[in-house]
Amino acid sequence: MGTSVGYARVSTLDQKPELQLDALKTNGRAKLFVERASGAKEERPQLLAALHYLRPGDTLVVWKLDTGSLGR
């Protein structure tokens, strides 16, 4: 059985990721990655770090998937 890895992102520096982190921690994520980046930015170093951390059998968990920027 693999590890459960959590990823949280907020769009601005004044937003707080605690709601996401609390939800991810409550559900037993072994490792958490947090990003503070605008949705307009292409670079997401913490997302890349999370993806590189994953091993076969692991699961990446996000609190909410925002589909607003998928059409670009």
PQR file of N, CA, C, O and H, with PARSE charges and radii, in Angstrom:
ATOM      1  N   MET A   1       0.844  -1.184   0.000 -0.4000 1.5000
ATOM      2  CA  MET A   1       0.000   0.000   0.000 -0.0000 2.0000
ATOM      3  C   MET A   1       0.884   1.241   0.000  0.5500 1.7000
ATOM      4  O   MET A   1       1.882   1.295   0.719 -0.5500 1.4000
ATOM      5  N   GLY A   2       0.522   2.231  -0.800 -0.4000 1.5000
ATOM      6  CA  GLY A   2       1.335   3.430  -0.949 -0.0000 2.0000
ATOM      7  C   GLY A   2       1.042   4.494   0.089  0.5500 1.7000
ATOM      8  O   GLY A   2       0.181   4.343   0.956 -0.5500 1.4000
ATOM      9  H   GLY A   2      -0.288   2.186  -1.384  0.4000 1.0000
ATOM     10  N   THR A   3       1.791   5.574  -0.035 -0.4000 1.5000
ATOM     11  CA  THR A   3       1.660   6.727   0.840 -0.0000 2.0000
ATOM     12  C   THR A   3       0.657   7.707   0.243  0.5500 1.7000
ATOM     13  O   THR A   3       0.530   7.818  -0.977 -0.5500 1.4000
ATOM     14  H   THR A   3       2.491   5.697  -0.739  0.4000 1.0000
ATOM     15  N   SER A   4      -0.044   8.406   1.106 -0.4000 1.5000
ATOM     16  CA  SER A   4      -0.977   9.431   0.680 -0.0000 2.0000
ATOM     17  C   SER A   4      -0.298  10.788   0.826  0.5500 1.7000
ATOM     18  O   SER A   4       0.098  11.175   1.926 -0.5500 1.4000
ATOM     19  H   SER A   4       0.059   8.316   2.097  0.4000 1.0000
ATOM     20  N   VAL A   5      -0.164  11.513  -0.289 -0.4000 1.5000
ATOM     21  CA  VAL A   5       0.551  12.785  -0.325 -0.0000 2.0000
ATOM     22  C   VAL A   5      -0.457  13.904  -0.601  0.5500 1.7000
ATOM     23  O   VAL A   5      -1.257  13.801  -1.531 -0.5500 1.4000
ATOM     24  H   VAL A   5      -0.486  11.199  -1.182  0.4000 1.0000
ATOM     25  N   GLY A   6      -0.421  14.976   0.206 -0.4000 1.5000
ATOM     26  CA  GLY A   6      -1.355  16.083   0.043 -0.0000 2.0000
ATOM     27  C   GLY A   6      -0.706  17.291  -0.602  0.5500 1.7000
ATOM     28  O   GLY A   6       0.475  17.565  -0.392 -0.5500 1.4000
ATOM     29  H   GLY A   6       0.229  15.059   0.961  0.4000 1.0000
ATOM     30  N   TYR A   7      -1.504  18.020  -1.402 -0.4000 1.5000
ATOM     31  CA  TYR A   7      -1.052  19.259  -2.045 -0.0000 2.0000
ATOM     32  C   TYR A   7      -2.113  20.324  -1.836  0.5500 1.7000
ATOM     33  O   TYR A   7      -3.286  20.117  -2.145 -0.5500 1.4000
ATOM     34  H   TYR A   7      -2.463  17.797  -1.573  0.4000 1.0000
ATOM     35  N   ALA A   8      -1.687  21.477  -1.303 -0.4000 1.5000
ATOM     36  CA  ALA A   8      -2.589  22.610  -1.096 -0.0000 2.0000
ATOM     37  C   ALA A   8      -2.001  23.832  -1.779  0.5500 1.7000
ATOM     38  O   ALA A   8      -0.785  24.023  -1.798 -0.5500 1.4000
ATOM     39  H   ALA A   8      -0.734  21.645  -1.052  0.4000 1.0000
ATOM     40  N   ARG A   9      -2.897  24.678  -2.353 -0.4000 1.5000
ATOM     41  CA  ARG A   9      -2.430  25.903  -3.002 -0.0000 2.0000
ATOM     42  C   ARG A   9      -3.403  27.036  -2.713  0.5500 1.7000
ATOM     43  O   ARG A   9      -4.622  26.865  -2.759 -0.5500 1.4000
ATOM     44  H   ARG A   9      -3.885  24.523  -2.338  0.4000 1.0000
ATOM     45  N   VAL A  10      -2.834  28.191  -2.417 -0.4000 1.5000
ATOM     46  CA  VAL A  10      -3.611  29.421  -2.327 -0.0000 2.0000
ATOM     47  C   VAL A  10      -3.064  30.390  -3.372  0.5500 1.7000
ATOM     48  O   VAL A  10      -1.893  30.322  -3.744 -0.5500 1.4000
ATOM     49  H   VAL A  10      -1.845  28.330  -2.380  0.4000 1.0000
ATOM     50  N   SER A  11      -3.924  31.287  -3.838 -0.4000 1.5000
ATOM     51  CA  SER A  11      -3.565  32.150  -4.965 -0.0000 2.0000
ATOM     52  C   SER A  11      -2.808  33.410  -4.585  0.5500 1.7000
ATOM     53  O   SER A  11      -2.040  33.935  -5.391 -0.5500 1.4000
ATOM     54  H   SER A  11      -4.875  31.342  -3.535  0.4000 1.0000
ATOM     55  N   THR A  12      -3.012  33.902  -3.370 -0.4000 1.5000
ATOM     56  CA  THR A  12      -2.363  35.146  -2.968 -0.0000 2.0000
ATOM     57  C   THR A  12      -1.685  34.972  -1.621  0.5500 1.7000
ATOM     58  O   THR A  12      -1.999  34.050  -0.869 -0.5500 1.4000
ATOM     59  H   THR A  12      -3.636  33.476  -2.716  0.4000 1.0000
ATOM     60  N   LEU A  13      -0.754  35.867  -1.325 -0.4000 1.5000
ATOM     61  CA  LEU A  13      -0.023  35.788  -0.064 -0.0000 2.0000
ATOM     62  C   LEU A  13      -0.919  36.057   1.145  0.5500 1.7000
ATOM     63  O   LEU A  13      -0.628  35.583   2.243 -0.5500 1.4000
ATOM     64  H   LEU A  13      -0.499  36.616  -1.936  0.4000 1.0000
ATOM     65  N   ASP A  14      -2.011  36.816   0.957 -0.4000 1.5000
ATOM     66  CA  ASP A  14      -2.891  37.095   2.092 -0.0000 2.0000
ATOM     67  C   ASP A  14      -3.894  35.973   2.354  0.5500 1.7000
ATOM     68  O   ASP A  14      -4.561  35.982   3.388 -0.5500 1.4000
ATOM     69  H   ASP A  14      -2.248  37.201   0.065  0.4000 1.0000
ATOM     70  N   GLN A  15      -4.015  35.011   1.442 -0.4000 1.5000
ATOM     71  CA  GLN A  15      -4.876  33.856   1.691 -0.0000 2.0000
ATOM     72  C   GLN A  15      -4.140  32.860   2.575  0.5500 1.7000
ATOM     73  O   GLN A  15      -2.913  32.761   2.534 -0.5500 1.4000
ATOM     74  H   GLN A  15      -3.473  35.004   0.602  0.4000 1.0000
ATOM     75  N   LYS A  16      -4.897  32.131   3.365 -0.4000 1.5000
ATOM     76  CA  LYS A  16      -4.319  31.159   4.286 -0.0000 2.0000
ATOM     77  C   LYS A  16      -4.689  29.739   3.849  0.5500 1.7000
ATOM     78  O   LYS A  16      -5.851  29.471   3.544 -0.5500 1.4000
ATOM     79  H   LYS A  16      -5.893  32.212   3.398  0.4000 1.0000
ATOM     80  N   PRO A  17      -3.717  28.833   3.817 -0.5600 1.5000
ATOM     81  CA  PRO A  17      -4.001  27.467   3.387  0.2800 2.0000
ATOM     82  C   PRO A  17      -4.501  26.557   4.525  0.5500 1.7000
ATOM     83  O   PRO A  17      -4.682  25.358   4.315 -0.5500 1.4000
ATOM     84  N   GLU A  18      -4.725  27.112   5.720 -0.4000 1.5000
ATOM     85  CA  GLU A  18      -5.048  26.279   6.882 -0.0000 2.0000
ATOM     86  C   GLU A  18      -6.279  25.394   6.689  0.5500 1.7000
ATOM     87  O   GLU A  18      -6.272  24.237   7.110 -0.5500 1.4000
ATOM     88  H   GLU A  18      -4.578  28.086   5.891  0.4000 1.0000
ATOM     89  N   LEU A  19      -7.331  25.911   6.063 -0.4000 1.5000
ATOM     90  CA  LEU A  19      -8.531  25.104   5.837 -0.0000 2.0000
ATOM     91  C   LEU A  19      -8.193  23.853   5.030  0.5500 1.7000
ATOM     92  O   LEU A  19      -8.618  22.746   5.361 -0.5500 1.4000
ATOM     93  H   LEU A  19      -7.337  26.850   5.720  0.4000 1.0000
ATOM     94  N   GLN A  20      -7.423  24.054   3.969 -0.4000 1.5000
ATOM     95  CA  GLN A  20      -7.008  22.919   3.143 -0.0000 2.0000
ATOM     96  C   GLN A  20      -6.114  21.967   3.932  0.5500 1.7000
ATOM     97  O   GLN A  20      -6.307  20.752   3.900 -0.5500 1.4000
ATOM     98  H   GLN A  20      -7.078  24.953   3.700  0.4000 1.0000
ATOM     99  N   LEU A  21      -5.132  22.532   4.644 -0.4000 1.5000
ATOM    100  CA  LEU A  21      -4.189  21.705   5.392 -0.0000 2.0000
ATOM    101  C   LEU A  21      -4.889  20.918   6.487  0.5500 1.7000
ATOM    102  O   LEU A  21      -4.586  19.744   6.698 -0.5500 1.4000
ATOM    103  H   LEU A  21      -4.976  23.519   4.670  0.4000 1.0000
ATOM    104  N   ASP A  22      -5.823  21.555   7.186 -0.4000 1.5000
ATOM    105  CA  ASP A  22      -6.577  20.842   8.229 -0.0000 2.0000
ATOM    106  C   ASP A  22      -7.339  19.666   7.637  0.5500 1.7000
ATOM    107  O   ASP A  22      -7.349  18.580   8.215 -0.5500 1.4000
ATOM    108  H   ASP A  22      -6.069  22.509   7.014  0.4000 1.0000
ATOM    109  N   ALA A  23      -7.977  19.875   6.489 -0.4000 1.5000
ATOM    110  CA  ALA A  23      -8.720  18.792   5.838 -0.0000 2.0000
ATOM    111  C   ALA A  23      -7.782  17.674   5.402  0.5500 1.7000
ATOM    112  O   ALA A  23      -8.096  16.495   5.570 -0.5500 1.4000
ATOM    113  H   ALA A  23      -7.968  20.758   6.020  0.4000 1.0000
ATOM    114  N   LEU A  24      -6.638  18.038   4.845 -0.4000 1.5000
ATOM    115  CA  LEU A  24      -5.683  17.018   4.405 -0.0000 2.0000
ATOM    116  C   LEU A  24      -5.091  16.258   5.585  0.5500 1.7000
ATOM    117  O   LEU A  24      -4.920  15.041   5.513 -0.5500 1.4000
ATOM    118  H   LEU A  24      -6.382  18.996   4.709  0.4000 1.0000
ATOM    119  N   LYS A  25      -4.776  16.960   6.672 -0.4000 1.5000
ATOM    120  CA  LYS A  25      -4.209  16.311   7.863 -0.0000 2.0000
ATOM    121  C   LYS A  25      -5.227  15.393   8.514  0.5500 1.7000
ATOM    122  O   LYS A  25      -4.878  14.305   8.973 -0.5500 1.4000
ATOM    123  H   LYS A  25      -4.915  17.949   6.731  0.4000 1.0000
ATOM    124  N   THR A  26      -6.487  15.819   8.558 -0.4000 1.5000
ATOM    125  CA  THR A  26      -7.549  15.020   9.170 -0.0000 2.0000
ATOM    126  C   THR A  26      -7.684  13.679   8.475  0.5500 1.7000
ATOM    127  O   THR A  26      -8.005  12.673   9.107 -0.5500 1.4000
ATOM    128  H   THR A  26      -6.771  16.703   8.185  0.4000 1.0000
ATOM    129  N   ASN A  27      -7.441  13.667   7.182 -0.4000 1.5000
ATOM    130  CA  ASN A  27      -7.576  12.433   6.419 -0.0000 2.0000
ATOM    131  C   ASN A  27      -6.261  11.663   6.308  0.5500 1.7000
ATOM    132  O   ASN A  27      -6.131  10.773   5.467 -0.5500 1.4000
ATOM    133  H   ASN A  27      -7.181  14.484   6.668  0.4000 1.0000
ATOM    134  N   GLY A  28      -5.288  12.001   7.154 -0.4000 1.5000
ATOM    135  CA  GLY A  28      -4.092  11.190   7.304 -0.0000 2.0000
ATOM    136  C   GLY A  28      -3.057  11.271   6.198  0.5500 1.7000
ATOM    137  O   GLY A  28      -2.432  10.261   5.877 -0.5500 1.4000
ATOM    138  H   GLY A  28      -5.394  12.723   7.837  0.4000 1.0000
ATOM    139  N   ARG A  29      -2.857  12.424   5.613 -0.4000 1.5000
ATOM    140  CA  ARG A  29      -1.811  12.543   4.595 -0.0000 2.0000
ATOM    141  C   ARG A  29      -0.439  12.455   5.251  0.5500 1.7000
ATOM    142  O   ARG A  29      -0.177  13.136   6.242 -0.5500 1.4000
ATOM    143  H   ARG A  29      -3.364  13.245   5.875  0.4000 1.0000
ATOM    144  N   ALA A  30       0.428  11.623   4.705 -0.4000 1.5000
ATOM    145  CA  ALA A  30       1.752  11.408   5.291 -0.0000 2.0000
ATOM    146  C   ALA A  30       2.712  12.559   4.995  0.5500 1.7000
ATOM    147  O   ALA A  30       3.613  12.838   5.786 -0.5500 1.4000
ATOM    148  H   ALA A  30       0.215  11.069   3.900  0.4000 1.0000
ATOM    149  N   LYS A  31       2.522  13.215   3.877 -0.4000 1.5000
ATOM    150  CA  LYS A  31       3.406  14.301   3.455 -0.0000 2.0000
ATOM    151  C   LYS A  31       2.538  15.377   2.818  0.5500 1.7000
ATOM    152  O   LYS A  31       1.646  15.082   2.023 -0.5500 1.4000
ATOM    153  H   LYS A  31       1.789  12.989   3.235  0.4000 1.0000
ATOM    154  N   LEU A  32       2.812  16.636   3.180 -0.4000 1.5000
ATOM    155  CA  LEU A  32       2.040  17.751   2.637 -0.0000 2.0000
ATOM    156  C   LEU A  32       2.950  18.739   1.927  0.5500 1.7000
ATOM    157  O   LEU A  32       4.038  19.050   2.410 -0.5500 1.4000
ATOM    158  H   LEU A  32       3.537  16.875   3.826  0.4000 1.0000
ATOM    159  N   PHE A  33       2.502  19.230   0.782 -0.4000 1.5000
ATOM    160  CA  PHE A  33       3.198  20.262   0.028 -0.0000 2.0000
ATOM    161  C   PHE A  33       2.258  21.454  -0.092  0.5500 1.7000
ATOM    162  O   PHE A  33       1.083  21.290  -0.420 -0.5500 1.4000
ATOM    163  H   PHE A  33       1.617  18.978   0.390  0.4000 1.0000
ATOM    164  N   VAL A  34       2.773  22.660   0.174 -0.4000 1.5000
ATOM    165  CA  VAL A  34       1.953  23.877   0.162 -0.0000 2.0000
ATOM    166  C   VAL A  34       2.533  24.872  -0.833  0.5500 1.7000
ATOM    167  O   VAL A  34       3.735  25.139  -0.842 -0.5500 1.4000
ATOM    168  H   VAL A  34       3.728  22.794   0.440  0.4000 1.0000
ATOM    169  N   GLU A  35       1.658  25.411  -1.666 -0.4000 1.5000
ATOM    170  CA  GLU A  35       2.051  26.373  -2.698 -0.0000 2.0000
ATOM    171  C   GLU A  35       1.326  27.693  -2.450  0.5500 1.7000
ATOM    172  O   GLU A  35       0.132  27.709  -2.150 -0.5500 1.4000
ATOM    173  H   GLU A  35       0.682  25.194  -1.659  0.4000 1.0000
ATOM    174  N   ARG A  36       2.048  28.780  -2.577 -0.4000 1.5000
ATOM    175  CA  ARG A  36       1.439  30.116  -2.570 -0.0000 2.0000
ATOM    176  C   ARG A  36       1.792  30.752  -3.904  0.5500 1.7000
ATOM    177  O   ARG A  36       2.856  31.353  -4.059 -0.5500 1.4000
ATOM    178  H   ARG A  36       3.018  28.766  -2.821  0.4000 1.0000
ATOM    179  N   ALA A  37       0.876  30.611  -4.877 -0.4000 1.5000
ATOM    180  CA  ALA A  37       1.155  31.084  -6.232 -0.0000 2.0000
ATOM    181  C   ALA A  37      -0.135  31.477  -6.925  0.5500 1.7000
ATOM    182  O   ALA A  37      -1.174  30.851  -6.716 -0.5500 1.4000
ATOM    183  H   ALA A  37       0.012  30.124  -4.751  0.4000 1.0000
ATOM    184  N   SER A  38      -0.071  32.495  -7.734 -0.4000 1.5000
ATOM    185  CA  SER A  38      -1.207  32.935  -8.521 -0.0000 2.0000
ATOM    186  C   SER A  38      -1.609  31.850  -9.507  0.5500 1.7000
ATOM    187  O   SER A  38      -0.771  31.094 -10.000 -0.5500 1.4000
ATOM    188  H   SER A  38       0.773  33.003  -7.903  0.4000 1.0000
ATOM    189  N   GLY A  39      -2.902  31.787  -9.784 -0.4000 1.5000
ATOM    190  CA  GLY A  39      -3.387  30.841 -10.780 -0.0000 2.0000
ATOM    191  C   GLY A  39      -2.863  31.146 -12.174  0.5500 1.7000
ATOM    192  O   GLY A  39      -2.847  30.274 -13.043 -0.5500 1.4000
ATOM    193  H   GLY A  39      -3.582  32.400  -9.383  0.4000 1.0000
ATOM    194  N   ALA A  40      -2.432  32.393 -12.386 -0.4000 1.5000
ATOM    195  CA  ALA A  40      -1.899  32.788 -13.693 -0.0000 2.0000
ATOM    196  C   ALA A  40      -0.459  32.330 -13.894  0.5500 1.7000
ATOM    197  O   ALA A  40       0.018  32.272 -15.027 -0.5500 1.4000
ATOM    198  H   ALA A  40      -2.445  33.101 -11.680  0.4000 1.0000
ATOM    199  N   LYS A  41       0.241  32.003 -12.802 -0.4000 1.5000
ATOM    200  CA  LYS A  41       1.635  31.561 -12.914 -0.0000 2.0000
ATOM    201  C   LYS A  41       1.705  30.128 -13.425  0.5500 1.7000
ATOM    202  O   LYS A  41       0.940  29.260 -13.004 -0.5500 1.4000
ATOM    203  H   LYS A  41      -0.146  32.050 -11.882  0.4000 1.0000
ATOM    204  N   GLU A  42       2.611  29.911 -14.314 -0.4000 1.5000
ATOM    205  CA  GLU A  42       2.810  28.563 -14.848 -0.0000 2.0000
ATOM    206  C   GLU A  42       3.669  27.701 -13.914  0.5500 1.7000
ATOM    207  O   GLU A  42       3.483  26.487 -13.839 -0.5500 1.4000
ATOM    208  H   GLU A  42       3.232  30.617 -14.656  0.4000 1.0000
ATOM    209  N   GLU A  43       4.615  28.340 -13.201 -0.4000 1.5000
ATOM    210  CA  GLU A  43       5.522  27.574 -12.355 -0.0000 2.0000
ATOM    211  C   GLU A  43       4.851  27.237 -11.028  0.5500 1.7000
ATOM    212  O   GLU A  43       4.274  28.099 -10.365 -0.5500 1.4000
ATOM    213  H   GLU A  43       4.766  29.327 -13.262  0.4000 1.0000
ATOM    214  N   ARG A  44       4.941  25.979 -10.663 -0.4000 1.5000
ATOM    215  CA  ARG A  44       4.421  25.496  -9.394 -0.0000 2.0000
ATOM    216  C   ARG A  44       5.464  24.552  -8.784  0.5500 1.7000
ATOM    217  O   ARG A  44       5.334  23.332  -8.883 -0.5500 1.4000
ATOM    218  H   ARG A  44       5.410  25.279 -11.201  0.4000 1.0000
ATOM    219  N   PRO A  45       6.506  25.125  -8.148 -0.5600 1.5000
ATOM    220  CA  PRO A  45       7.589  24.287  -7.646  0.2800 2.0000
ATOM    221  C   PRO A  45       7.145  23.258  -6.601  0.5500 1.7000
ATOM    222  O   PRO A  45       7.690  22.155  -6.558 -0.5500 1.4000
ATOM    223  N   GLN A  46       6.172  23.600  -5.765 -0.4000 1.5000
ATOM    224  CA  GLN A  46       5.731  22.635  -4.757 -0.0000 2.0000
ATOM    225  C   GLN A  46       4.912  21.508  -5.373  0.5500 1.7000
ATOM    226  O   GLN A  46       4.968  20.374  -4.898 -0.5500 1.4000
ATOM    227  H   GLN A  46       5.730  24.496  -5.800  0.4000 1.0000
ATOM    228  N   LEU A  47       4.150  21.806  -6.424 -0.4000 1.5000
ATOM    229  CA  LEU A  47       3.442  20.748  -7.134 -0.0000 2.0000
ATOM    230  C   LEU A  47       4.443  19.809  -7.798  0.5500 1.7000
ATOM    231  O   LEU A  47       4.289  18.589  -7.751 -0.5500 1.4000
ATOM    232  H   LEU A  47       4.104  22.728  -6.809  0.4000 1.0000
ATOM    233  N   LEU A  48       5.464  20.386  -8.413 -0.4000 1.5000
ATOM    234  CA  LEU A  48       6.508  19.540  -9.011 -0.0000 2.0000
ATOM    235  C   LEU A  48       7.211  18.695  -7.959  0.5500 1.7000
ATOM    236  O   LEU A  48       7.505  17.523  -8.192 -0.5500 1.4000
ATOM    237  H   LEU A  48       5.589  21.378  -8.451  0.4000 1.0000
ATOM    238  N   ALA A  49       7.484  19.298  -6.787 -0.4000 1.5000
ATOM    239  CA  ALA A  49       8.124  18.550  -5.704 -0.0000 2.0000
ATOM    240  C   ALA A  49       7.233  17.399  -5.253  0.5500 1.7000
ATOM    241  O   ALA A  49       7.719  16.298  -4.995 -0.5500 1.4000
ATOM    242  H   ALA A  49       7.246  20.251  -6.598  0.4000 1.0000
ATOM    243  N   ALA A  50       5.924  17.652  -5.157 -0.4000 1.5000
ATOM    244  CA  ALA A  50       4.985  16.598  -4.761 -0.0000 2.0000
ATOM    245  C   ALA A  50       4.974  15.477  -5.790  0.5500 1.7000
ATOM    246  O   ALA A  50       4.987  14.299  -5.433 -0.5500 1.4000
ATOM    247  H   ALA A  50       5.529  18.547  -5.367  0.4000 1.0000
ATOM    248  N   LEU A  51       4.951  15.842  -7.061 -0.4000 1.5000
ATOM    249  CA  LEU A  51       4.935  14.824  -8.119 -0.0000 2.0000
ATOM    250  C   LEU A  51       6.221  14.009  -8.133  0.5500 1.7000
ATOM    251  O   LEU A  51       6.188  12.804  -8.382 -0.5500 1.4000
ATOM    252  H   LEU A  51       4.940  16.799  -7.352  0.4000 1.0000
ATOM    253  N   HIS A  52       7.351  14.655  -7.870 -0.4000 1.5000
ATOM    254  CA  HIS A  52       8.626  13.933  -7.811 -0.0000 2.0000
ATOM    255  C   HIS A  52       8.720  13.052  -6.568  0.5500 1.7000
ATOM    256  O   HIS A  52       9.416  12.037  -6.578 -0.5500 1.4000
ATOM    257  H   HIS A  52       7.378  15.634  -7.668  0.4000 1.0000
ATOM    258  N   TYR A  53       8.033  13.430  -5.512 -0.4000 1.5000
ATOM    259  CA  TYR A  53       8.029  12.661  -4.261 -0.0000 2.0000
ATOM    260  C   TYR A  53       7.247  11.352  -4.407  0.5500 1.7000
ATOM    261  O   TYR A  53       7.561  10.359  -3.750 -0.5500 1.4000
ATOM    262  H   TYR A  53       7.468  14.255  -5.503  0.4000 1.0000
ATOM    263  N   LEU A  54       6.235  11.360  -5.265 -0.4000 1.5000
ATOM    264  CA  LEU A  54       5.372  10.185  -5.426 -0.0000 2.0000
ATOM    265  C   LEU A  54       6.134   8.972  -5.935  0.5500 1.7000
ATOM    266  O   LEU A  54       7.033   9.081  -6.769 -0.5500 1.4000
ATOM    267  H   LEU A  54       5.980  12.167  -5.798  0.4000 1.0000
ATOM    268  N   ARG A  55       5.757   7.829  -5.417 -0.4000 1.5000
ATOM    269  CA  ARG A  55       6.303   6.545  -5.856 -0.0000 2.0000
ATOM    270  C   ARG A  55       5.143   5.679  -6.348  0.5500 1.7000
ATOM    271  O   ARG A  55       3.990   5.974  -6.034 -0.5500 1.4000
ATOM    272  H   ARG A  55       5.028   7.740  -4.739  0.4000 1.0000
ATOM    273  N   PRO A  56       5.417   4.622  -7.108 -0.5600 1.5000
ATOM    274  CA  PRO A  56       4.328   3.751  -7.562  0.2800 2.0000
ATOM    275  C   PRO A  56       3.475   3.292  -6.366  0.5500 1.7000
ATOM    276  O   PRO A  56       3.996   2.847  -5.343 -0.5500 1.4000
ATOM    277  N   GLY A  57       2.176   3.413  -6.526 -0.4000 1.5000
ATOM    278  CA  GLY A  57       1.251   3.024  -5.465 -0.0000 2.0000
ATOM    279  C   GLY A  57       0.825   4.178  -4.564  0.5500 1.7000
ATOM    280  O   GLY A  57      -0.142   4.046  -3.813 -0.5500 1.4000
ATOM    281  H   GLY A  57       1.753   3.775  -7.357  0.4000 1.0000
ATOM    282  N   ASP A  58       1.538   5.317  -4.628 -0.4000 1.5000
ATOM    283  CA  ASP A  58       1.174   6.492  -3.832 -0.0000 2.0000
ATOM    284  C   ASP A  58      -0.040   7.186  -4.445  0.5500 1.7000
ATOM    285  O   ASP A  58      -0.376   6.965  -5.609 -0.5500 1.4000
ATOM    286  H   ASP A  58       2.323   5.424  -5.238  0.4000 1.0000
ATOM    287  N   THR A  59      -0.690   8.025  -3.644 -0.4000 1.5000
ATOM    288  CA  THR A  59      -1.850   8.777  -4.089 -0.0000 2.0000
ATOM    289  C   THR A  59      -1.642  10.256  -3.790  0.5500 1.7000
ATOM    290  O   THR A  59      -1.305  10.618  -2.663 -0.5500 1.4000
ATOM    291  H   THR A  59      -0.418   8.204  -2.699  0.4000 1.0000
ATOM    292  N   LEU A  60      -1.840  11.114  -4.791 -0.4000 1.5000
ATOM    293  CA  LEU A  60      -1.787  12.557  -4.599 -0.0000 2.0000
ATOM    294  C   LEU A  60      -3.202  13.037  -4.320  0.5500 1.7000
ATOM    295  O   LEU A  60      -4.123  12.758  -5.089 -0.5500 1.4000
ATOM    296  H   LEU A  60      -2.114  10.819  -5.707  0.4000 1.0000
ATOM    297  N   VAL A  61      -3.376  13.763  -3.210 -0.4000 1.5000
ATOM    298  CA  VAL A  61      -4.700  14.228  -2.788 -0.0000 2.0000
ATOM    299  C   VAL A  61      -4.700  15.746  -2.744  0.5500 1.7000
ATOM    300  O   VAL A  61      -3.789  16.356  -2.184 -0.5500 1.4000
ATOM    301  H   VAL A  61      -2.628  13.989  -2.585  0.4000 1.0000
ATOM    302  N   VAL A  62      -5.720  16.354  -3.336 -0.4000 1.5000
ATOM    303  CA  VAL A  62      -5.916  17.799  -3.269 -0.0000 2.0000
ATOM    304  C   VAL A  62      -7.259  18.054  -2.609  0.5500 1.7000
ATOM    305  O   VAL A  62      -8.170  17.230  -2.690 -0.5500 1.4000
ATOM    306  H   VAL A  62      -6.460  15.858  -3.791  0.4000 1.0000
ATOM    307  N   TRP A  63      -7.374  19.207  -1.951 -0.4000 1.5000
ATOM    308  CA  TRP A  63      -8.604  19.542  -1.246 -0.0000 2.0000
ATOM    309  C   TRP A  63      -9.711  19.921  -2.217  0.5500 1.7000
ATOM    310  O   TRP A  63     -10.863  19.532  -2.027 -0.5500 1.4000
ATOM    311  H   TRP A  63      -6.634  19.876  -1.886  0.4000 1.0000
ATOM    312  N   LYS A  64      -9.369  20.677  -3.258 -0.4000 1.5000
ATOM    313  CA  LYS A  64     -10.354  21.124  -4.237 -0.0000 2.0000
ATOM    314  C   LYS A  64      -9.645  21.325  -5.567  0.5500 1.7000
ATOM    315  O   LYS A  64      -8.554  21.892  -5.623 -0.5500 1.4000
ATOM    316  H   LYS A  64      -8.433  20.992  -3.413  0.4000 1.0000
ATOM    317  N   LEU A  65     -10.263  20.863  -6.617 -0.4000 1.5000
ATOM    318  CA  LEU A  65      -9.705  21.037  -7.955 -0.0000 2.0000
ATOM    319  C   LEU A  65     -10.403  22.208  -8.628  0.5500 1.7000
ATOM    320  O   LEU A  65     -11.617  22.175  -8.830 -0.5500 1.4000
ATOM    321  H   LEU A  65     -11.149  20.402  -6.572  0.4000 1.0000
ATOM    322  N   ASP A  66      -9.646  23.239  -8.975 -0.4000 1.5000
ATOM    323  CA  ASP A  66     -10.185  24.412  -9.652 -0.0000 2.0000
ATOM    324  C   ASP A  66      -9.991  24.215 -11.144  0.5500 1.7000
ATOM    325  O   ASP A  66      -8.858  24.155 -11.622 -0.5500 1.4000
ATOM    326  H   ASP A  66      -8.660  23.266  -8.810  0.4000 1.0000
ATOM    327  N   THR A  67     -11.065  24.116 -11.868 -0.4000 1.5000
ATOM    328  CA  THR A  67     -10.983  23.870 -13.312 -0.0000 2.0000
ATOM    329  C   THR A  67     -11.038  25.145 -14.135  0.5500 1.7000
ATOM    330  O   THR A  67     -11.097  25.079 -15.363 -0.5500 1.4000
ATOM    331  H   THR A  67     -11.986  24.164 -11.480  0.4000 1.0000
ATOM    332  N   GLY A  68     -11.019  26.306 -13.486 -0.4000 1.5000
ATOM    333  CA  GLY A  68     -11.156  27.570 -14.189 -0.0000 2.0000
ATOM    334  C   GLY A  68     -10.055  27.862 -15.190  0.5500 1.7000
ATOM    335  O   GLY A  68     -10.296  28.574 -16.165 -0.5500 1.4000
ATOM    336  H   GLY A  68     -10.971  26.359 -12.488  0.4000 1.0000
ATOM    337  N   SER A  69      -8.854  27.338 -14.986 -0.4000 1.5000
ATOM    338  CA  SER A  69      -7.740  27.663 -15.878 -0.0000 2.0000
ATOM    339  C   SER A  69      -7.379  26.509 -16.812  0.5500 1.7000
ATOM    340  O   SER A  69      -6.352  26.576 -17.486 -0.5500 1.4000
ATOM    341  H   SER A  69      -8.658  26.760 -14.194  0.4000 1.0000
ATOM    342  N   LEU A  70      -8.186  25.463 -16.870 -0.4000 1.5000
ATOM    343  CA  LEU A  70      -7.835  24.318 -17.695 -0.0000 2.0000
ATOM    344  C   LEU A  70      -8.005  24.583 -19.198  0.5500 1.7000
ATOM    345  O   LEU A  70      -7.432  23.863 -20.016 -0.5500 1.4000
ATOM    346  H   LEU A  70      -9.021  25.409 -16.322  0.4000 1.0000
ATOM    347  N   GLY A  71      -8.776  25.590 -19.564 -0.4000 1.5000
ATOM    348  CA  GLY A  71      -9.024  25.844 -20.969 -0.0000 2.0000
ATOM    349  C   GLY A  71      -7.946  26.641 -21.672  0.5500 1.7000
ATOM    350  O   GLY A  71      -8.061  26.915 -22.866 -0.5500 1.4000
ATOM    351  H   GLY A  71      -9.242  26.174 -18.899  0.4000 1.0000
ATOM    352  N   ARG A  72      -6.896  27.018 -20.949 -0.4000 1.5000
ATOM    353  CA  ARG A  72      -5.851  27.842 -21.583 -0.0000 2.0000
ATOM    354  C   ARG A  72      -4.967  27.061 -22.486  0.5500 1.7000
ATOM    355  O   ARG A  72      -4.048  27.620 -23.085 -0.5500 1.4000
ATOM    356  H   ARG A  72      -6.803  26.795 -19.978  0.4000 1.0000
TER
END
